[in-house]
Amino acid sequence: MSVIVYSISNCPKCSAAKAVLRRKNIAFEEFNIQEDKEKNAEAVKKLENAGNSTDEISAPVLDIDGIMIQGFDKEKILAALKEKELVE
């Protein structure tokens, strides 16, 4: 199981998403997509492959073991963690 957070600098929504993961003791990798263009392209490709619109990307982008979440949505994050059996 892997959890990746694609974030940008000084982003309150990115911080909020990471805080949810930390509170649930979920290990995650983080990549700053402002600074790393390859990781930015990776996030866009994953969103496209998952059928998400990439016309305007909202940070953060979370990859919870293949479930892609764009923007901060606590309920979606928790549902994805539960679906992947990372939390009860």
N, C-alpha and C positions, 0 to 999 in steps of 0.2 A: 504494500500500500504506500502511495506517495501523495503528499500534499504540497503543492507549489503555490506561492503567492507572487504574482507579478504586480509590482507596486511602482509608485512614483514618489519622488522626494516631497516631504512636507504635506502629505496627504492624510487628512483626518479620517477619511473612510478606509484607507489602507491600514491605518493604525487600529481602527475599530475592528476590522476583520482579523488582524493578527492577535488582538486582545481576546477575541472569542476563541480562537484556536488555542491560545496559551491557557485560558481558563479551563479548557477541556483537556489540557495536557496532550495536545496533538503536536507532534514534531512536524516542522515544515521547512521547506527551502524557500528562500526569498530572492527574487531578482528585481533590480531596479530597471524598468524598461525605458526610462529616460536616458540612462547611461549606457545600456547594453542593447544595441540595435538588433543583434542576433536573437536575444531573448524576447525582444519586442515582436520580431517576426514570428518567433515560435508561438507566442501567445495568440497572435492574430490567426495563424494557421490552425491552432487547436480550436479556437472559437469558430472558425469557418467550418472545420470538419464536424463540429458538434451542431452545425446548423444555425449558429447565432449570427446576427448581423454584425458586420465589422465596419459599417459606414462611419460610426462614431463610437469609439471604445471608451467605456467608463472604467476608471481604476477604482479598486483593484480588480484584477482578473485572478480567480482562484481555479486551480485544477485539483479537484479532490478525487484522486484515483480515477480520472477520466470524466468526472462530472464537472462541466465548466460553468462557472458563475461569474457574471460580469457586474461590477459595482458591488457596493456593500448591501447585502440583504441577509440579516442575521437568521431569519427563518429558513431561507434556502441553504445557508451554510450548515445549520444544525440538521436539516433534513438530509443533506448529502452525507454528512458524517454518520448519521444514523443508518442510511441506506447502505453505506459501505462498512457498517458494523464497527466504526471507530469509536462510537459512543453508544450508550444505552438509551 
